[in-house]
Amino acid sequence: MRKNFFHFRPHKPYQYLQLINLMHDEFTLIIEKLCQSDELSRSEAISKIKNLDKPTFSILRILDKVNYNNSRKPESVKNKNTFSISDEKGGKVMAIISSAGRQNTGLKLSAFLTNILPQINSFSMNKPGGYTYEEERSLWEEGKMTAAFLKKVASMLEYPTFQSSNYELLNSLSRDRERLIELLEEKPHLDKEIVIKSKGSGNSGTLKSGLLD
């Protein structure tokens, strides 16, 4: 699952945390979708999901089965953003968005580091469904950004985003900003456009980017 989902082979603690965070977000989304589609309370939705796996009635076991199957048998390209859980009779119980809609911002890493990062000093509160890119840009005018956007940039620059706080990432990117800009100038193939998805908190530190090793 780890190799097929994240395309890496080394086994490191932050990669396990990355998987745990993904499972948490995935479960939250499943509950939200089921509550909306079937007009259920959160507890009712959880009970309905648990009944899919008898006799264990375990949500974690269900998630494990779904993700194992999805990692071994990828959906076709046209359906890559959705998957479904089947009930005991083979009927589709719910459709789940496994990765929120993606948007190419057209903003390159170098442009973000040069023009945007210097003015960011805090983070915004999250909101259900996440922010659009236009809303994200309006936050920048206030010196804020979503944690999700920062973590996307940090992951593209090979910082370990799942074992650090948002302020650690912000401080580390700011500290390494000039070196990263120089690196992207020297190796333009690394200067990619930022593609975001929805969603997106506190301590300073000094994380190392794999690109700067």
MOTA-V992705 format. One record per helix or strand of 3 or more residues. SS is the DSSP state (H for helix, E for strand). FROM is the first residue (numbers start at 1). LEN is the number of residues. If there is no record, write none. Layout:
ss:SS from:FROM len:LEN
ss:SS from:FROM len:LEN
This chain:
ss:H from:2 len:5
ss:H from:13 len:26
ss:H from:42 len:9
ss:H from:59 len:14
ss:H from:77 len:3
ss:E from:82 len:5
ss:E from:92 len:6
ss:E from:103 len:6
ss:H from:109 len:11
ss:H from:133 len:8
ss:H from:147 len:10
ss:H from:161 len:3
ss:H from:166 len:21
ss:H from:188 len:3
ss:E from:193 len:4
ss:H from:210 len:3
